[in-house]
């Protein structure tokens, strides 16, 4: 489900150790010092509609 984001991260030379989906009310995503990326699942919906 997150494969499209992984490809986009490669463009910026970012290789996260893990990607989590978490419903958030006020944020699209965040990252941690331990290379964990947290994304709002609404981003996936927007990506599917854009393609």
mmCIF file of the N, C-alpha and C atoms, coordinates in Angstrom:
data_MODEL
# 
_entry.id   MODEL 
# 
loop_
_atom_site.group_PDB 
_atom_site.id 
_atom_site.type_symbol 
_atom_site.label_atom_id 
_atom_site.label_alt_id 
_atom_site.label_comp_id 
_atom_site.label_asym_id 
_atom_site.label_entity_id 
_atom_site.label_seq_id 
_atom_site.pdbx_PDB_ins_code 
_atom_site.Cartn_x 
_atom_site.Cartn_y 
_atom_site.Cartn_z 
_atom_site.occupancy 
_atom_site.B_iso_or_equiv 
_atom_site.pdbx_formal_charge 
_atom_site.auth_seq_id 
_atom_site.auth_comp_id 
_atom_site.auth_asym_id 
_atom_site.auth_atom_id 
_atom_site.pdbx_PDB_model_num 
ATOM 1   N N  . UNK A 1 1  ? 0.822  -1.197 0.000   1.00 0.00 ? 1  UNK A N  1 
ATOM 2   C CA . UNK A 1 1  ? 0.000  0.000  0.000   1.00 0.00 ? 1  UNK A CA 1 
ATOM 3   C C  . UNK A 1 1  ? 0.870  1.265  0.000   1.00 0.00 ? 1  UNK A C  1 
ATOM 4   N N  . UNK A 1 2  ? 2.014  1.187  0.623   1.00 0.00 ? 2  UNK A N  1 
ATOM 5   C CA . UNK A 1 2  ? 2.873  2.366  0.712   1.00 0.00 ? 2  UNK A CA 1 
ATOM 6   C C  . UNK A 1 2  ? 3.956  2.385  -0.356  1.00 0.00 ? 2  UNK A C  1 
ATOM 7   N N  . UNK A 1 3  ? 3.941  1.435  -1.280  1.00 0.00 ? 3  UNK A N  1 
ATOM 8   C CA . UNK A 1 3  ? 4.983  1.362  -2.304  1.00 0.00 ? 3  UNK A CA 1 
ATOM 9   C C  . UNK A 1 3  ? 5.158  2.649  -3.102  1.00 0.00 ? 3  UNK A C  1 
ATOM 10  N N  . UNK A 1 4  ? 4.073  3.338  -3.479  1.00 0.00 ? 4  UNK A N  1 
ATOM 11  C CA . UNK A 1 4  ? 4.280  4.599  -4.219  1.00 0.00 ? 4  UNK A CA 1 
ATOM 12  C C  . UNK A 1 4  ? 5.092  5.620  -3.431  1.00 0.00 ? 4  UNK A C  1 
ATOM 13  N N  . UNK A 1 5  ? 4.929  5.643  -2.119  1.00 0.00 ? 5  UNK A N  1 
ATOM 14  C CA . UNK A 1 5  ? 5.699  6.576  -1.296  1.00 0.00 ? 5  UNK A CA 1 
ATOM 15  C C  . UNK A 1 5  ? 7.156  6.162  -1.217  1.00 0.00 ? 5  UNK A C  1 
ATOM 16  N N  . UNK A 1 6  ? 7.401  4.866  -1.132  1.00 0.00 ? 6  UNK A N  1 
ATOM 17  C CA . UNK A 1 6  ? 8.781  4.385  -1.065  1.00 0.00 ? 6  UNK A CA 1 
ATOM 18  C C  . UNK A 1 6  ? 9.537  4.818  -2.310  1.00 0.00 ? 6  UNK A C  1 
ATOM 19  N N  . UNK A 1 7  ? 8.923  4.713  -3.467  1.00 0.00 ? 7  UNK A N  1 
ATOM 20  C CA . UNK A 1 7  ? 9.560  5.153  -4.711  1.00 0.00 ? 7  UNK A CA 1 
ATOM 21  C C  . UNK A 1 7  ? 9.835  6.652  -4.676  1.00 0.00 ? 7  UNK A C  1 
ATOM 22  N N  . UNK A 1 8  ? 8.922  7.413  -4.136  1.00 0.00 ? 8  UNK A N  1 
ATOM 23  C CA . UNK A 1 8  ? 9.125  8.867  -4.055  1.00 0.00 ? 8  UNK A CA 1 
ATOM 24  C C  . UNK A 1 8  ? 10.234 9.220  -3.070  1.00 0.00 ? 8  UNK A C  1 
ATOM 25  N N  . UNK A 1 9  ? 10.357 8.457  -1.999  1.00 0.00 ? 9  UNK A N  1 
ATOM 26  C CA . UNK A 1 9  ? 11.437 8.704  -1.040  1.00 0.00 ? 9  UNK A CA 1 
ATOM 27  C C  . UNK A 1 9  ? 12.788 8.494  -1.699  1.00 0.00 ? 9  UNK A C  1 
ATOM 28  N N  . UNK A 1 10 ? 12.901 7.500  -2.554  1.00 0.00 ? 10 UNK A N  1 
ATOM 29  C CA . UNK A 1 10 ? 14.167 7.220  -3.241  1.00 0.00 ? 10 UNK A CA 1 
ATOM 30  C C  . UNK A 1 10 ? 14.621 8.424  -4.056  1.00 0.00 ? 10 UNK A C  1 
ATOM 31  N N  . UNK A 1 11 ? 13.672 9.153  -4.611  1.00 0.00 ? 11 UNK A N  1 
ATOM 32  C CA . UNK A 1 11 ? 13.988 10.347 -5.389  1.00 0.00 ? 11 UNK A CA 1 
ATOM 33  C C  . UNK A 1 11 ? 14.772 11.354 -4.552  1.00 0.00 ? 11 UNK A C  1 
ATOM 34  N N  . UNK A 1 12 ? 14.489 11.404 -3.265  1.00 0.00 ? 12 UNK A N  1 
ATOM 35  C CA . UNK A 1 12 ? 15.148 12.342 -2.352  1.00 0.00 ? 12 UNK A CA 1 
ATOM 36  C C  . UNK A 1 12 ? 16.256 11.678 -1.530  1.00 0.00 ? 12 UNK A C  1 
ATOM 37  N N  . UNK A 1 13 ? 16.631 10.467 -1.937  1.00 0.00 ? 13 UNK A N  1 
ATOM 38  C CA . UNK A 1 13 ? 17.693 9.698  -1.270  1.00 0.00 ? 13 UNK A CA 1 
ATOM 39  C C  . UNK A 1 13 ? 17.382 9.464  0.204   1.00 0.00 ? 13 UNK A C  1 
ATOM 40  N N  . UNK A 1 14 ? 16.117 9.147  0.466   1.00 0.00 ? 14 UNK A N  1 
ATOM 41  C CA . UNK A 1 14 ? 15.661 8.830  1.816   1.00 0.00 ? 14 UNK A CA 1 
ATOM 42  C C  . UNK A 1 14 ? 15.278 7.358  1.839   1.00 0.00 ? 14 UNK A C  1 
ATOM 43  N N  . UNK A 1 15 ? 15.830 6.621  2.783   1.00 0.00 ? 15 UNK A N  1 
ATOM 44  C CA . UNK A 1 15 ? 15.503 5.207  2.929   1.00 0.00 ? 15 UNK A CA 1 
ATOM 45  C C  . UNK A 1 15 ? 15.044 4.945  4.365   1.00 0.00 ? 15 UNK A C  1 
ATOM 46  N N  . UNK A 1 16 ? 13.740 5.089  4.614   1.00 0.00 ? 16 UNK A N  1 
ATOM 47  C CA . UNK A 1 16 ? 13.248 4.889  5.976   1.00 0.00 ? 16 UNK A CA 1 
ATOM 48  C C  . UNK A 1 16 ? 13.356 3.427  6.401   1.00 0.00 ? 16 UNK A C  1 
ATOM 49  N N  . UNK A 1 17 ? 13.563 3.212  7.689   1.00 0.00 ? 17 UNK A N  1 
ATOM 50  C CA . UNK A 1 17 ? 13.601 1.848  8.221   1.00 0.00 ? 17 UNK A CA 1 
ATOM 51  C C  . UNK A 1 17 ? 12.199 1.268  8.314   1.00 0.00 ? 17 UNK A C  1 
ATOM 52  N N  . UNK A 1 18 ? 11.213 2.129  8.536   1.00 0.00 ? 18 UNK A N  1 
ATOM 53  C CA . UNK A 1 18 ? 9.830  1.662  8.590   1.00 0.00 ? 18 UNK A CA 1 
ATOM 54  C C  . UNK A 1 18 ? 8.890  2.795  8.197   1.00 0.00 ? 18 UNK A C  1 
ATOM 55  N N  . UNK A 1 19 ? 7.736  2.398  7.675   1.00 0.00 ? 19 UNK A N  1 
ATOM 56  C CA . UNK A 1 19 ? 6.688  3.348  7.301   1.00 0.00 ? 19 UNK A CA 1 
ATOM 57  C C  . UNK A 1 19 ? 5.409  2.891  7.992   1.00 0.00 ? 19 UNK A C  1 
ATOM 58  N N  . UNK A 1 20 ? 4.800  3.792  8.714   1.00 0.00 ? 20 UNK A N  1 
ATOM 59  C CA . UNK A 1 20 ? 3.567  3.498  9.434   1.00 0.00 ? 20 UNK A CA 1 
ATOM 60  C C  . UNK A 1 20 ? 2.454  4.387  8.902   1.00 0.00 ? 20 UNK A C  1 
ATOM 61  N N  . UNK A 1 21 ? 1.248  3.857  8.896   1.00 0.00 ? 21 UNK A N  1 
ATOM 62  C CA . UNK A 1 21 ? 0.066  4.641  8.568   1.00 0.00 ? 21 UNK A CA 1 
ATOM 63  C C  . UNK A 1 21 ? -0.703 4.865  9.863   1.00 0.00 ? 21 UNK A C  1 
ATOM 64  N N  . UNK A 1 22 ? -1.027 6.122  10.126  1.00 0.00 ? 22 UNK A N  1 
ATOM 65  C CA . UNK A 1 22 ? -1.716 6.478  11.362  1.00 0.00 ? 22 UNK A CA 1 
ATOM 66  C C  . UNK A 1 22 ? -2.694 7.607  11.068  1.00 0.00 ? 22 UNK A C  1 
ATOM 67  N N  . UNK A 1 23 ? -3.951 7.391  11.413  1.00 0.00 ? 23 UNK A N  1 
ATOM 68  C CA . UNK A 1 23 ? -4.964 8.428  11.214  1.00 0.00 ? 23 UNK A CA 1 
ATOM 69  C C  . UNK A 1 23 ? -4.646 9.619  12.105  1.00 0.00 ? 23 UNK A C  1 
ATOM 70  N N  . UNK A 1 24 ? -4.446 10.777 11.495  1.00 0.00 ? 24 UNK A N  1 
ATOM 71  C CA . UNK A 1 24 ? -4.122 11.990 12.244  1.00 0.00 ? 24 UNK A CA 1 
ATOM 72  C C  . UNK A 1 24 ? -5.104 13.082 11.847  1.00 0.00 ? 24 UNK A C  1 
ATOM 73  N N  . UNK A 1 25 ? -5.507 13.886 12.802  1.00 0.00 ? 25 UNK A N  1 
ATOM 74  C CA . UNK A 1 25 ? -6.476 14.943 12.531  1.00 0.00 ? 25 UNK A CA 1 
ATOM 75  C C  . UNK A 1 25 ? -5.848 16.209 11.974  1.00 0.00 ? 25 UNK A C  1 
ATOM 76  N N  . UNK A 1 26 ? -4.598 16.498 12.329  1.00 0.00 ? 26 UNK A N  1 
ATOM 77  C CA . UNK A 1 26 ? -4.016 17.789 11.971  1.00 0.00 ? 26 UNK A CA 1 
ATOM 78  C C  . UNK A 1 26 ? -2.725 17.713 11.186  1.00 0.00 ? 26 UNK A C  1 
ATOM 79  N N  . UNK A 1 27 ? -2.229 16.520 10.925  1.00 0.00 ? 27 UNK A N  1 
ATOM 80  C CA . UNK A 1 27 ? -0.937 16.408 10.244  1.00 0.00 ? 27 UNK A CA 1 
ATOM 81  C C  . UNK A 1 27 ? -1.036 15.432 9.079   1.00 0.00 ? 27 UNK A C  1 
ATOM 82  N N  . UNK A 1 28 ? -0.208 15.649 8.069   1.00 0.00 ? 28 UNK A N  1 
ATOM 83  C CA . UNK A 1 28 ? -0.122 14.713 6.948   1.00 0.00 ? 28 UNK A CA 1 
ATOM 84  C C  . UNK A 1 28 ? 0.890  13.618 7.226   1.00 0.00 ? 28 UNK A C  1 
ATOM 85  N N  . UNK A 1 29 ? 1.875  13.937 8.065   1.00 0.00 ? 29 UNK A N  1 
ATOM 86  C CA . UNK A 1 29 ? 2.877  12.938 8.390   1.00 0.00 ? 29 UNK A CA 1 
ATOM 87  C C  . UNK A 1 29 ? 3.974  13.515 9.253   1.00 0.00 ? 29 UNK A C  1 
ATOM 88  N N  . UNK A 1 30 ? 4.880  12.633 9.645   1.00 0.00 ? 30 UNK A N  1 
ATOM 89  C CA . UNK A 1 30 ? 6.029  13.048 10.440  1.00 0.00 ? 30 UNK A CA 1 
ATOM 90  C C  . UNK A 1 30 ? 7.119  11.994 10.309  1.00 0.00 ? 30 UNK A C  1 
ATOM 91  N N  . UNK A 1 31 ? 8.281  12.313 10.872  1.00 0.00 ? 31 UNK A N  1 
ATOM 92  C CA . UNK A 1 31 ? 9.375  11.343 10.885  1.00 0.00 ? 31 UNK A CA 1 
ATOM 93  C C  . UNK A 1 31 ? 10.054 11.400 12.246  1.00 0.00 ? 31 UNK A C  1 
ATOM 94  N N  . UNK A 1 32 ? 10.773 10.335 12.570  1.00 0.00 ? 32 UNK A N  1 
ATOM 95  C CA . UNK A 1 32 ? 11.442 10.260 13.862  1.00 0.00 ? 32 UNK A CA 1 
ATOM 96  C C  . UNK A 1 32 ? 12.949 10.173 13.656  1.00 0.00 ? 32 UNK A C  1 
ATOM 97  N N  . UNK A 1 33 ? 13.725 10.444 14.690  1.00 0.00 ? 33 UNK A N  1 
ATOM 98  C CA . UNK A 1 33 ? 15.183 10.307 14.580  1.00 0.00 ? 33 UNK A CA 1 
ATOM 99  C C  . UNK A 1 33 ? 15.623 8.871  14.279  1.00 0.00 ? 33 UNK A C  1 
ATOM 100 N N  . UNK A 1 34 ? 14.759 7.895  14.564  1.00 0.00 ? 34 UNK A N  1 
ATOM 101 C CA . UNK A 1 34 ? 15.091 6.489  14.298  1.00 0.00 ? 34 UNK A CA 1 
ATOM 102 C C  . UNK A 1 34 ? 14.674 6.061  12.892  1.00 0.00 ? 34 UNK A C  1 
ATOM 103 N N  . UNK A 1 35 ? 14.485 7.032  11.995  1.00 0.00 ? 35 UNK A N  1 
ATOM 104 C CA . UNK A 1 35 ? 14.185 6.803  10.576  1.00 0.00 ? 35 UNK A CA 1 
ATOM 105 C C  . UNK A 1 35 ? 12.847 6.099  10.349  1.00 0.00 ? 35 UNK A C  1 
ATOM 106 N N  . UNK A 1 36 ? 11.875 6.407  11.185  1.00 0.00 ? 36 UNK A N  1 
ATOM 107 C CA . UNK A 1 36 ? 10.515 5.903  11.029  1.00 0.00 ? 36 UNK A CA 1 
ATOM 108 C C  . UNK A 1 36 ? 9.683  7.026  10.423  1.00 0.00 ? 36 UNK A C  1 
ATOM 109 N N  . UNK A 1 37 ? 8.965  6.724  9.360   1.00 0.00 ? 37 UNK A N  1 
ATOM 110 C CA . UNK A 1 37 ? 8.094  7.711  8.727   1.00 0.00 ? 37 UNK A CA 1 
ATOM 111 C C  . UNK A 1 37 ? 6.648  7.331  9.023   1.00 0.00 ? 37 UNK A C  1 
ATOM 112 N N  . UNK A 1 38 ? 5.888  8.307  9.479   1.00 0.00 ? 38 UNK A N  1 
ATOM 113 C CA . UNK A 1 38 ? 4.481  8.104  9.815   1.00 0.00 ? 38 UNK A CA 1 
ATOM 114 C C  . UNK A 1 38 ? 3.660  8.954  8.859   1.00 0.00 ? 38 UNK A C  1 
ATOM 115 N N  . UNK A 1 39 ? 2.736  8.318  8.144   1.00 0.00 ? 39 UNK A N  1 
ATOM 116 C CA . UNK A 1 39 ? 1.918  9.021  7.160   1.00 0.00 ? 39 UNK A CA 1 
ATOM 117 C C  . UNK A 1 39 ? 0.441  8.884  7.494   1.00 0.00 ? 39 UNK A C  1 
ATOM 118 N N  . UNK A 1 40 ? -0.296 9.919  7.189   1.00 0.00 ? 40 UNK A N  1 
ATOM 119 C CA . UNK A 1 40 ? -1.741 9.891  7.310   1.00 0.00 ? 40 UNK A CA 1 
ATOM 120 C C  . UNK A 1 40 ? -2.283 9.078  6.130   1.00 0.00 ? 40 UNK A C  1 
ATOM 121 N N  . UNK A 1 41 ? -3.148 8.088  6.356   1.00 0.00 ? 41 UNK A N  1 
ATOM 122 C CA . UNK A 1 41 ? -3.678 7.283  5.252   1.00 0.00 ? 41 UNK A CA 1 
ATOM 123 C C  . UNK A 1 41 ? -4.454 8.098  4.217   1.00 0.00 ? 41 UNK A C  1 
ATOM 124 N N  . UNK A 1 42 ? -4.880 9.304  4.578   1.00 0.00 ? 42 UNK A N  1 
ATOM 125 C CA . UNK A 1 42 ? -5.562 10.160 3.610   1.00 0.00 ? 42 UNK A CA 1 
ATOM 126 C C  . UNK A 1 42 ? -4.638 10.506 2.441   1.00 0.00 ? 42 UNK A C  1 
ATOM 127 N N  . UNK A 1 43 ? -3.329 10.502 2.676   1.00 0.00 ? 43 UNK A N  1 
ATOM 128 C CA . UNK A 1 43 ? -2.372 10.749 1.591   1.00 0.00 ? 43 UNK A CA 1 
ATOM 129 C C  . UNK A 1 43 ? -2.455 9.664  0.529   1.00 0.00 ? 43 UNK A C  1 
ATOM 130 N N  . UNK A 1 44 ? -2.638 8.425  0.949   1.00 0.00 ? 44 UNK A N  1 
ATOM 131 C CA . UNK A 1 44 ? -2.758 7.330  -0.014  1.00 0.00 ? 44 UNK A CA 1 
ATOM 132 C C  . UNK A 1 44 ? -4.004 7.503  -0.871  1.00 0.00 ? 44 UNK A C  1 
ATOM 133 N N  . UNK A 1 45 ? -5.089 7.926  -0.247  1.00 0.00 ? 45 UNK A N  1 
ATOM 134 C CA . UNK A 1 45 ? -6.319 8.165  -1.003  1.00 0.00 ? 45 UNK A CA 1 
ATOM 135 C C  . UNK A 1 45 ? -6.104 9.259  -2.038  1.00 0.00 ? 45 UNK A C  1 
ATOM 136 N N  . UNK A 1 46 ? -5.414 10.321 -1.654  1.00 0.00 ? 46 UNK A N  1 
ATOM 137 C CA . UNK A 1 46 ? -5.155 11.422 -2.581  1.00 0.00 ? 46 UNK A CA 1 
ATOM 138 C C  . UNK A 1 46 ? -4.258 10.967 -3.720  1.00 0.00 ? 46 UNK A C  1 
ATOM 139 N N  . UNK A 1 47 ? -3.270 10.139 -3.432  1.00 0.00 ? 47 UNK A N  1 
ATOM 140 C CA . UNK A 1 47 ? -2.364 9.645  -4.459  1.00 0.00 ? 47 UNK A CA 1 
ATOM 141 C C  . UNK A 1 47 ? -3.106 8.785  -5.476  1.00 0.00 ? 47 UNK A C  1 
ATOM 142 N N  . UNK A 1 48 ? -3.987 7.928  -5.010  1.00 0.00 ? 48 UNK A N  1 
ATOM 143 C CA . UNK A 1 48 ? -4.758 7.068  -5.912  1.00 0.00 ? 48 UNK A CA 1 
ATOM 144 C C  . UNK A 1 48 ? -5.642 7.914  -6.814  1.00 0.00 ? 48 UNK A C  1 
ATOM 145 N N  . UNK A 1 49 ? -6.260 8.950  -6.277  1.00 0.00 ? 49 UNK A N  1 
ATOM 146 C CA . UNK A 1 49 ? -7.128 9.816  -7.088  1.00 0.00 ? 49 UNK A CA 1 
ATOM 147 C C  . UNK A 1 49 ? -6.326 10.613 -8.102  1.00 0.00 ? 49 UNK A C  1 
ATOM 148 N N  . UNK A 1 50 ? -5.094 10.966 -7.764  1.00 0.00 ? 50 UNK A N  1 
ATOM 149 C CA . UNK A 1 50 ? -4.270 11.786 -8.651  1.00 0.00 ? 50 UNK A CA 1 
ATOM 150 C C  . UNK A 1 50 ? -3.747 10.996 -9.848  1.00 0.00 ? 50 UNK A C  1 
ATOM 151 N N  . UNK A 1 51 ? -3.655 9.695  -9.719  1.00 0.00 ? 51 UNK A N  1 
ATOM 152 C CA . UNK A 1 51 ? -3.082 8.887  -10.813 1.00 0.00 ? 51 UNK A CA 1 
ATOM 153 C C  . UNK A 1 51 ? -4.062 8.553  -11.877 1.00 0.00 ? 51 UNK A C  1 
# 
